Amino acid sequence: MAPFLWGEKIGAMKYELFKNKHCFISGATGGLGRHLATKMSQSGCDLFLTSKHFSKLEALTNELRSVCGSRSRIFYEQADLNSVQDIDAVIKAAKEKLSTIDILINCAGVFVVKPLFDSDLDDFETSLNVNLRAAFTFSKAFAVDMVKNKWGRIINIGSSSACEGHRNSSLYCASKHAVLGLSRALHDELKDHNIRVICVLPSAMKTKMGKLIKNQDYDTFLKPEEVADYIVYISSFDAEMITEEVRLNRIVTR
């Protein structure tokens, strides 16, 4: 008989919570998004995935289907979240395929790295549109059925930059501060309907976006697969306790 591993048993029991739930993930083909998609699919969630890259969505979906088999249904739609029309279209597609969304993970983001005097209004609008407006619009669209069903999760991927300010990234910092504020407000507004709004604020990760960060040691950055593990874990609690927001920091900073 295999040894009883308490931590693994408890984890497995908690993730049963997600079985047959419907999960929408934006930024699904990014460094963190693809790991979140994998974890949620392994937990038995039906998925609707979106990102800007059709070929990457197709490849990820095929990969998940080969690994997870029939444990979850997976749909996808390409969308540029800088476009209101694309956002509306992907919301419509998700509702057509899955009817309702139980778990929303706002993972899409852009990282504009420019000094103040090199930044322009296009940079400003893109940063706010993708990082904030999309999260707001998806939350508004999908929370309606969460309220009806008296159950839901809205998980907003923020950044440690929501709590700090860094040179050459004023627009990114501003947008992530706004995501944290949005999350706090939505938590207070939706908690009475048994909808948990969680804002996760990771420091730099070993992703394509992370490579844009200069003058820091990439080897010290967080592993996105570990961040995904942590997000799924804290989202699995379903009694009185909630983690409203959490910072995930590097143990060593160089």
Secondary structure as GFF3:
##gff-version 3
##sequence-region A 1 254
A	DSSP	alpha_helix	6	15	.	.	.	ID=ss1
A	DSSP	three_ten_helix	16	18	.	.	.	ID=ss2
A	DSSP	beta_strand	22	26	.	.	.	ID=ss3
A	DSSP	alpha_helix	33	42	.	.	.	ID=ss4
A	DSSP	beta_strand	46	51	.	.	.	ID=ss5
A	DSSP	alpha_helix	54	68	.	.	.	ID=ss6
A	DSSP	three_ten_helix	69	71	.	.	.	ID=ss7
A	DSSP	beta_strand	74	78	.	.	.	ID=ss8
A	DSSP	alpha_helix	84	98	.	.	.	ID=ss9
A	DSSP	beta_strand	103	106	.	.	.	ID=ss10
A	DSSP	three_ten_helix	116	118	.	.	.	ID=ss11
A	DSSP	alpha_helix	121	128	.	.	.	ID=ss12
A	DSSP	pi_helix	129	133	.	.	.	ID=ss13
A	DSSP	alpha_helix	134	149	.	.	.	ID=ss14
A	DSSP	beta_strand	152	157	.	.	.	ID=ss15
A	DSSP	three_ten_helix	160	162	.	.	.	ID=ss16
A	DSSP	alpha_helix	170	190	.	.	.	ID=ss17
A	DSSP	three_ten_helix	191	193	.	.	.	ID=ss18
A	DSSP	beta_strand	195	202	.	.	.	ID=ss19
A	DSSP	three_ten_helix	210	212	.	.	.	ID=ss20
A	DSSP	three_ten_helix	218	220	.	.	.	ID=ss21
A	DSSP	alpha_helix	224	235	.	.	.	ID=ss22
A	DSSP	beta_strand	245	248	.	.	.	ID=ss23
###
